[in-house]
Amino acid sequence: MILRGRGLNPGRAEGEAMVSRAPLSFLGGVDPATGAVRDPATGLEGRSMAGKVLVFPQGKGSTVGSYVLYAAVRHGVGPRAIVCERAETIVTAGAVLAGIPLVDRLDAFAIEDGDGVSVDGGTGEVGLEGVREEPVASAFLRRGDRFLLLRRGPTAPTHPDLWSGVSGLVEGGEAPAERAAKEIEEETGLAPTLAARGDPVYVRLGPRAFRIHPFLFDCPEGEPRLNYENTEARWVRLEELDRLPAVPRLRDALQGALHGSPLGHTGPPQRGARRRA
């Protein structure tokens, strides 16, 4: 599987991913003499970044952190490459000073700790060994300040009994928006209007990387008629999301759809067989 981001510092490297879901401060958060991470918020405390592909959302703290990263490389305990969602000045300057391949502007949730990763800091390509990407369309139906969520059945092939949008795997060459419309018809019987699409987000499940394409539909009337795939439907407000047992990154996908690009009506959905996600 190949992720495509923005190459910020050229060079190629391969190694094992060392992943933090929290921002990283090199000043105070990393020991430049040993490469060990000190910041407990990263989930990496006590582990050395030496020889790893370091993955994190973004840097934080003082600009002196750039020189901490440089010093770690001089001591032979720096990372082989860095991948982050947003490389601000601290990370970029440190990578350039130390000659570390750097890529940003990609969803780091596609990468899990321990993955075998190859990084090309020139082209912005990040390869994940043994991971396959599977596209999924996820639709969120809006009525006023509420959104329709469905509770997946106990026999769902992934994330059983958890709440999600109206979702399904994208088949062959079909467009994700087309799949979203089909899923709405099959799983709810409703006929909403497509309003917006958001940027995709990734959810990992072992070697599978689900690329979730979120869509927002306006649905001013009607109640869902559930098929065999789901056991319950509920219209919820945003503040209620965190109180529900939900599929991973449900809030991220919904927020992406809410802040996405406006779209026009897709027209009546077409029926078609599909696999369940």
C-alpha positions in Angstrom: 0.0 0.0 0.0 1.3 3.5 -0.9 0.3 6.7 0.9 1.0 9.9 -1.0 1.8 13.0 1.0 4.1 16.0 0.6 7.8 15.4 0.4 9.6 18.1 2.5 13.2 16.8 2.8 14.6 14.4 0.1 16.1 11.0 0.8 14.9 7.4 1.1 14.8 5.2 4.1 13.1 2.1 5.4 12.4 0.9 8.9 9.9 -0.1 11.5 7.3 2.5 12.4 7.3 4.0 15.8 3.9 5.7 16.2 2.6 8.4 18.5 -1.0 9.7 18.3 0.0 12.7 20.3 2.2 15.7 19.3 5.9 15.3 20.1 8.2 17.9 21.6 11.9 17.1 21.0 13.0 19.6 23.6 12.4 17.8 26.9 10.5 15.0 25.2 13.5 13.2 23.7 17.0 12.4 25.1 19.4 13.4 22.3 22.1 11.2 23.8 20.1 7.9 23.7 17.2 8.6 21.4 14.8 7.6 24.2 11.4 9.3 24.3 10.6 10.9 27.7 7.1 12.3 27.1 4.5 9.9 28.6 1.7 11.5 26.6 3.1 10.0 23.4 2.7 6.4 24.5 6.4 5.9 23.6 8.0 6.7 26.9 11.3 4.8 27.4 11.5 3.6 23.8 14.3 4.7 21.5 13.7 6.3 18.1 17.1 5.1 16.8 16.7 3.5 13.4 12.9 3.9 13.4 10.5 5.6 11.1 9.0 8.2 13.5 5.3 8.9 13.0 3.3 11.5 14.9 0.7 14.2 14.2 3.0 17.3 14.6 5.8 18.8 16.6 5.3 21.2 19.6 7.4 23.2 22.0 10.5 25.4 21.5 12.3 25.7 18.3 15.4 24.5 20.1 13.8 21.1 19.5 15.2 21.2 15.9 18.7 21.1 17.4 17.8 18.2 19.7 16.8 16.2 16.7 20.0 17.2 15.0 22.0 16.2 18.1 20.3 12.8 18.2 21.4 12.1 14.6 24.9 13.2 15.4 24.9 10.7 18.3 23.7 7.9 16.0 20.3 7.6 17.7 18.1 9.5 15.4 15.2 8.2 13.4 15.7 7.0 9.8 12.8 9.0 8.6 9.9 11.1 9.9 6.2 11.0 8.8 3.7 13.4 10.2 0.3 15.0 9.5 1.6 18.5 9.7 5.3 19.4 9.7 5.7 22.8 11.3 9.0 24.8 11.6 10.5 22.7 14.5 10.2 19.4 12.7 11.0 20.7 9.2 14.2 22.6 10.4 15.3 19.6 12.4 14.9 17.2 9.6 16.8 19.4 7.1 19.6 20.0 9.6 19.9 16.3 10.3 19.4 15.1 6.7 16.3 13.0 7.7 13.7 12.2 4.9 10.5 14.0 5.9 6.9 13.6 4.6 3.7 15.3 5.8 0.1 16.0 4.7 -1.1 12.4 5.0 -3.4 10.7 7.5 -1.0 9.0 10.0 -3.7 6.8 11.3 -3.0 4.6 8.2 0.2 3.6 9.9 0.4 1.4 13.0 3.2 0.9 15.4 5.5 -1.9 14.2 4.6 -1.6 10.5 7.4 -2.0 8.0 7.6 1.4 6.3 9.5 2.9 3.3 9.7 6.7 3.0 10.7 8.8 0.0 11.1 12.4 1.1 11.4 13.6 -2.4 8.2 12.2 -3.9 6.2 12.2 -0.7 5.4 8.5 -1.0 5.2 6.2 2.0 4.9 2.5 1.5 3.4 0.1 4.0 4.6 -3.5 3.8 1.8 -6.1 3.9 -1.0 -3.6 4.2 -3.9 -3.4 1.7 -6.2 -0.4 1.3 -9.9 -1.0 1.1 -12.2 2.0 0.2 -15.4 2.5 2.2 -18.2 5.0 1.7 -19.7 6.3 4.9 -22.9 8.5 4.8 -24.2 10.7 7.6 -27.8 11.8 7.3 -28.5 15.2 8.9 -31.8 16.5 10.2 -31.5 19.8 11.9 -28.8 19.4 14.6 -29.0 15.6 14.6 -27.4 12.9 12.6 -28.5 9.3 11.9 -26.4 6.5 13.3 -26.9 2.8 12.9 -25.9 0.1 15.3 -24.2 -2.7 13.5 -25.4 -6.2 14.0 -23.6 -8.9 16.1 -22.6 -10.8 12.9 -21.1 -7.7 11.1 -17.7 -8.7 9.6 -16.0 -5.7 11.2 -16.8 -3.8 14.4 -20.0 -5.7 15.4 -22.5 -4.0 17.8 -20.9 -0.6 17.4 -22.5 2.6 16.1 -21.6 4.0 12.7 -22.8 6.0 9.8 -24.4 4.2 6.8 -21.4 2.4 5.4 -20.3 -0.1 2.8 -17.2 -1.2 0.9 -16.8 0.5 -2.5 -16.9 -2.1 -5.3 -14.7 -2.1 -8.4 -14.7 1.1 -10.3 -17.8 2.7 -8.7 -17.6 6.2 -7.3 -17.7 6.4 -3.4 -20.7 8.8 -3.7 -22.6 6.2 -5.7 -21.9 3.5 -3.1 -23.0 5.9 -0.3 -26.4 6.4 -2.0 -26.9 2.7 -2.6 -26.1 2.0 1.1 -28.6 4.5 2.2 -31.4 3.0 0.1 -30.6 -0.6 1.1 -30.0 0.0 4.9 -32.6 2.8 5.6 -35.0 3.1 2.7 -34.6 6.9 2.9 -34.0 9.3 -0.1 -31.9 12.2 1.2 -30.0 14.8 -0.8 -26.3 14.8 -1.0 -24.8 17.9 0.5 -21.1 17.5 1.0 -18.1 15.2 0.9 -15.2 15.2 3.3 -11.5 14.2 3.0 -11.0 10.5 3.5 -9.8 9.2 6.9 -8.1 5.9 7.6 -9.1 3.1 10.0 -6.7 0.2 10.5 -7.8 -3.4 11.3 -4.7 -5.5 11.2 -3.4 -5.7 7.6 -6.5 -3.9 6.3 -6.5 -0.1 6.0 -10.0 1.1 5.4 -10.1 4.4 3.5 -13.3 6.0 4.7 -14.9 8.5 2.3 -17.4 10.5 4.4 -20.5 12.1 2.9 -23.1 14.4 4.3 -26.8 14.0 3.2 -29.7 16.2 4.2 -32.7 14.2 5.3 -35.6 16.5 6.5 -38.2 13.8 6.8 -38.9 10.0 7.1 -37.7 7.4 9.5 -35.3 4.6 8.6 -36.5 1.0 7.8 -33.6 -1.2 8.9 -32.6 -4.3 7.0 -30.7 -7.3 8.5 -27.4 -5.5 8.8 -28.3 -3.2 11.7 -30.2 -3.6 14.9 -31.0 0.0 15.9 -31.1 3.5 14.5 -30.8 6.8 16.4 -30.7 10.5 15.6 -28.0 12.0 17.8 -26.4 15.4 18.3 -22.6 15.9 18.0 -22.1 16.1 21.8 -23.7 12.7 22.2 -21.2 10.9 20.0 -18.6 10.2 22.7 -21.2 8.5 24.9 -21.9 5.8 22.3 -19.8 2.7 21.6 -18.8 3.7 18.1 -16.6 2.5 15.3 -13.1 4.0 15.3 -12.8 7.6 14.1 -16.5 8.1 13.8 -16.3 11.7 15.0 -13.4 12.4 12.6 -15.3 11.1 9.6 -18.5 13.1 10.6 -16.5 16.3 11.2 -14.8 15.8 7.8 -18.2 15.5 6.1 -19.5 18.6 7.9 -16.5 20.7 6.8 -16.2 19.1 3.4 -16.8 20.4 -0.1 -20.5 21.1 -1.1 -22.0 18.8 -3.7 -25.2 18.6 -5.6 -27.9 15.9 -5.6 -26.7 12.6 -6.9 -30.1 11.6 -8.2 -31.9 8.3 -7.5 -29.5 5.5 -6.3 -29.0 2.4 -8.4 -29.4 -1.0 -6.9 -26.3 -3.2 -6.9 -24.8 -6.1 -4.9 -21.9 -5.2 -2.6 -19.8 -6.6 0.2 -20.3 -5.5 3.8 -17.6 -3.6 5.6 
